[in-house]
């Protein structure tokens, strides 16, 4: 230290002091989306109704839980509840796994098991009229609709005259034939790839996967056209499907972030404009399918 002399010592101390001051004055990095989720208060979370949750167990031990959307497709959802409660899905199978597209389950076309107590020819239920007052639009442009946003935590789109749920990863739709009234909810599918938004308003969207999405998306792809399995042994059986409200003690309980909460607004902004050392150029934009409301097990 003596070799630098008194002037050098003072200079070094001054530089250190300036560095400490600069560090103290530097703005804190913006919280990440996950940090916002982790810090969200209890008031930012809404518990999903037990009568909207289906617990599906597969023969290979997988458990998949999905949430129904009765406000958007009430007839189809009523059919699903009836099919679950009547045991129709018990013994059904995973029928189709198409790469970057869908996983489909139900009973194969050749199965003659009767679906009892359902509406055989439900209305299309591809959209609802108008734009609900609860629709909260995102500020960014969309390729498929004039506006996208959320209605009570569901990803939705609107053109002003109608509003519909969109085909994002993990959303559930009703398989059908060529005519709109052939989808009765006896076969369902979920999106496992890039969002096929061209399907919007062409099929009824009735819910979303809450838990076990990885256990569906990771399945072997079917070798037939559209990813269907050719033989019955290829199809993994559904051991049981139950409404969470019918299970009683030990039933799973899940929560979704309230899309009208300040925490969700902060999360959306953080998703659109990523910060931190990794992101050189934040996008400052967000696709609706990258803005699906966070889910968690109820604490």
C-alpha positions in Angstrom: 0.0 0.0 0.0 2.9 2.4 0.9 4.2 2.2 -2.7 1.2 4.1 -3.9 1.6 6.9 -1.4 -1.1 8.9 0.3 -2.6 10.2 -3.0 -3.0 6.7 -4.3 -4.7 5.6 -1.1 -7.2 8.4 -1.2 -7.9 7.8 -4.9 -8.5 4.1 -4.2 -10.8 4.9 -1.3 -12.7 7.4 -3.5 -13.2 4.9 -6.3 -14.5 2.3 -3.8 -16.9 4.8 -2.3 -18.2 5.8 -5.8 -18.6 2.1 -6.7 -20.6 1.4 -3.5 -22.8 4.5 -4.1 -23.5 3.5 -7.7 -24.4 0.0 -6.5 -26.7 1.4 -3.9 -28.4 3.7 -6.4 -28.8 1.0 -9.1 -32.4 0.0 -9.6 -33.4 -3.4 -8.5 -34.0 -5.9 -11.4 -37.7 -6.3 -12.2 -39.2 -9.5 -10.7 -39.5 -12.5 -13.1 -42.9 -14.0 -13.9 -42.2 -16.9 -11.6 -41.2 -14.5 -8.7 -44.5 -12.7 -9.2 -46.4 -16.0 -9.1 -44.6 -17.1 -6.0 -45.2 -13.7 -4.2 -48.9 -13.4 -5.2 -51.2 -13.0 -2.2 -54.0 -15.5 -1.4 -56.5 -12.9 -2.7 -55.0 -13.3 -6.2 -56.0 -16.9 -6.4 -59.5 -18.5 -7.1 -60.3 -22.0 -6.1 -61.7 -24.1 -9.0 -65.1 -25.6 -8.3 -64.9 -29.3 -7.5 -67.8 -29.9 -9.9 -65.7 -28.5 -12.7 -62.7 -30.8 -12.1 -62.4 -34.3 -13.7 -59.8 -36.7 -12.3 -58.8 -39.3 -14.9 -56.6 -42.3 -14.0 -54.9 -44.3 -16.6 -53.8 -48.0 -16.6 -50.1 -47.1 -16.6 -50.5 -45.1 -13.4 -50.8 -41.6 -14.8 -53.3 -39.2 -13.3 -54.7 -36.4 -15.4 -56.9 -33.6 -13.9 -58.9 -31.3 -16.2 -61.2 -28.3 -15.6 -64.4 -27.8 -17.5 -65.7 -24.5 -18.9 -69.5 -24.6 -18.5 -70.0 -20.9 -19.2 -68.8 -21.4 -22.8 -70.1 -24.8 -23.7 -72.9 -25.7 -21.2 -74.5 -28.5 -23.2 -71.2 -30.2 -23.9 -70.0 -29.8 -20.3 -73.3 -31.3 -19.1 -72.6 -34.2 -21.4 -69.1 -34.7 -20.0 -70.3 -34.7 -16.4 -73.0 -37.2 -17.3 -70.5 -39.4 -19.2 -68.1 -39.3 -16.2 -70.8 -40.0 -13.6 -72.3 -42.9 -15.7 -68.9 -44.6 -16.0 -68.7 -44.2 -19.8 -65.0 -43.2 -19.7 -64.1 -46.1 -17.4 -62.5 -48.6 -19.9 -62.2 -46.0 -22.6 -58.7 -45.3 -24.1 -56.1 -42.9 -25.4 -57.0 -43.2 -29.0 -54.7 -40.8 -30.8 -51.4 -39.0 -30.3 -50.5 -36.8 -33.2 -47.1 -35.1 -33.0 -47.2 -31.3 -32.4 -51.0 -31.5 -32.5 -53.4 -33.4 -30.1 -53.9 -36.3 -27.7 -57.4 -37.7 -28.1 -59.3 -40.0 -25.7 -62.7 -41.8 -25.6 -64.0 -45.0 -27.0 -63.0 -46.1 -30.5 -65.6 -45.8 -33.2 -66.2 -49.6 -33.3 -67.0 -49.7 -29.6 -70.8 -50.0 -29.2 -71.0 -48.9 -25.5 -74.0 -46.6 -25.2 -73.5 -43.1 -23.9 -76.6 -42.8 -21.7 -78.4 -39.7 -20.6 -76.5 -37.2 -22.8 -77.7 -34.7 -25.5 -76.9 -36.7 -28.6 -76.9 -33.7 -31.0 -75.8 -30.7 -29.0 -75.5 -27.2 -30.5 -72.1 -26.2 -31.9 -71.2 -24.0 -28.9 -68.2 -22.7 -30.7 -68.7 -19.1 -29.5 -70.8 -16.9 -27.3 -72.7 -13.8 -28.6 -71.2 -10.4 -28.0 -68.3 -9.5 -25.8 -68.8 -10.2 -22.1 -68.2 -7.3 -19.8 -65.7 -9.4 -17.9 -63.5 -9.7 -21.1 -60.1 -8.2 -20.3 -58.2 -7.6 -23.6 -54.5 -7.7 -24.0 -53.0 -4.7 -25.8 -51.0 -6.6 -28.4 -52.1 -7.6 -31.9 -53.2 -11.1 -32.8 -53.1 -13.0 -36.1 -56.5 -14.7 -35.7 -58.8 -12.2 -34.0 -59.2 -8.4 -33.5 -58.8 -8.8 -29.7 -57.5 -11.5 -27.4 -57.6 -11.6 -23.6 -59.2 -13.3 -20.7 -62.6 -14.1 -19.3 -62.5 -15.4 -15.7 -59.0 -16.8 -16.3 -59.9 -18.5 -19.6 -57.9 -17.4 -22.8 -60.4 -16.0 -25.2 -60.7 -14.0 -28.4 -63.3 -11.6 -29.7 -64.3 -9.8 -32.9 -66.9 -7.6 -31.1 -69.9 -9.7 -32.3 -68.8 -13.0 -30.7 -66.3 -14.3 -28.2 -64.7 -17.7 -28.1 -62.1 -19.8 -26.2 -58.9 -20.4 -28.1 -56.9 -23.5 -28.9 -53.8 -23.0 -26.7 -51.5 -25.7 -25.4 -53.4 -27.8 -22.9 -56.9 -26.6 -23.9 -59.5 -29.3 -24.4 -61.9 -29.6 -27.3 -64.7 -32.0 -28.5 -63.8 -34.2 -31.4 -66.4 -34.4 -34.2 -67.1 -35.4 -37.7 -67.6 -33.1 -40.7 -70.9 -31.7 -39.5 -71.0 -29.4 -36.4 -73.6 -31.4 -34.5 -71.6 -34.7 -34.5 -69.5 -33.8 -31.5 -71.3 -35.1 -28.3 -68.2 -35.1 -26.0 -67.8 -38.9 -26.1 -64.3 -38.2 -27.5 -62.2 -35.3 -26.3 -58.8 -34.0 -27.3 -56.1 -31.7 -25.8 -53.5 -29.6 -27.7 -49.9 -30.8 -27.2 -48.1 -28.7 -29.8 -48.0 -25.3 -31.3 -51.4 -23.7 -30.8 -53.6 -24.6 -33.8 -55.6 -21.4 -33.7 -57.2 -22.2 -37.1 -59.4 -24.6 -35.2 -60.9 -21.7 -33.2 -64.7 -21.5 -33.7 -64.6 -24.8 -35.6 -64.8 -27.0 -32.6 -66.3 -26.7 -29.1 -63.6 -25.9 -26.5 -64.7 -27.2 -23.2 -61.8 -27.0 -20.7 -58.1 -27.3 -20.0 -55.7 -29.7 -18.5 -54.8 -28.7 -14.9 -52.4 -31.4 -14.0 -50.7 -34.3 -15.8 -50.1 -32.5 -19.1 -46.6 -33.9 -19.4 -48.1 -37.4 -19.0 -50.2 -36.9 -22.1 -47.8 -35.0 -24.3 -45.0 -37.5 -23.7 -46.9 -40.6 -25.1 -45.8 -42.5 -28.2 -47.1 -41.1 -31.4 -49.7 -43.2 -33.2 -48.6 -44.8 -36.5 -51.9 -44.4 -38.4 -53.2 -41.3 -40.2 -53.7 -38.4 -37.9 -51.8 -40.2 -35.1 -54.4 -42.8 -34.4 -53.3 -46.1 -32.8 -53.9 -49.1 -35.1 -54.5 -51.8 -32.5 -56.2 -51.9 -29.1 -53.0 -53.0 -27.2 -51.4 -49.7 -28.3 -54.1 -47.8 -26.6 -53.6 -47.0 -22.9 -56.8 -47.7 -21.0 -58.6 -45.2 -18.8 -59.2 -47.0 -15.5 -61.5 -44.3 -14.1 -62.8 -40.8 -14.5 -64.5 -39.1 -11.6 -65.8 -35.6 -10.8 -63.7 -34.2 -7.9 -67.0 -33.3 -6.2 -67.9 -37.0 -6.1 -64.6 -38.2 -4.6 -65.1 -36.8 -1.1 -62.1 -36.8 1.3 -58.8 -36.5 -0.5 -60.2 -35.0 -3.6 -57.7 -32.7 -5.4 -58.2 -29.0 -5.1 -56.6 -26.5 -7.5 -56.5 -22.8 -7.9 -56.1 -20.4 -10.8 -54.8 -16.9 -10.7 -57.5 -14.3 -10.9 -57.0 -12.5 -14.2 -58.6 -9.3 -12.7 -56.0 -9.2 -10.0 -53.0 -6.8 -9.8 -50.7 -9.8 -9.5 -51.9 -11.2 -12.8 -51.4 -7.7 -14.5 -47.9 -7.7 -13.2 -47.3 -11.2 -14.4 -48.5 -10.4 -17.9 -46.3 -7.4 -18.1 -43.3 -9.4 -16.9 -44.1 -12.1 -19.5 -44.3 -9.6 -22.3 -41.1 -7.6 -21.3 -38.7 -10.1 -19.9 -35.8 -8.7 -17.9 -32.6 -10.0 -16.5 -29.2 -10.7 -17.9 -30.4 -13.3 -20.5 -32.8 -11.1 -22.4 -30.9 -8.7 -24.7 -34.1 -7.4 -26.4 -37.4 -7.9 -24.6 -40.3 -8.7 -26.9 -42.6 -6.1 -25.4 -45.5 -8.2 -26.8 -47.3 -11.4 -25.7 -49.4 -14.0 -27.5 -52.6 -15.1 -25.8 -51.3 -18.7 -25.6 -48.3 -17.5 -23.7 -50.6 -15.6 -21.2 -52.5 -18.6 -19.8 -53.4 -18.0 -16.2 -51.0 -19.7 -13.7 -52.4 -22.7 -11.9 -51.4 -24.2 -8.5 -52.5 -26.8 -6.0 -54.6 -25.2 -3.4 -52.4 -24.6 -0.3 
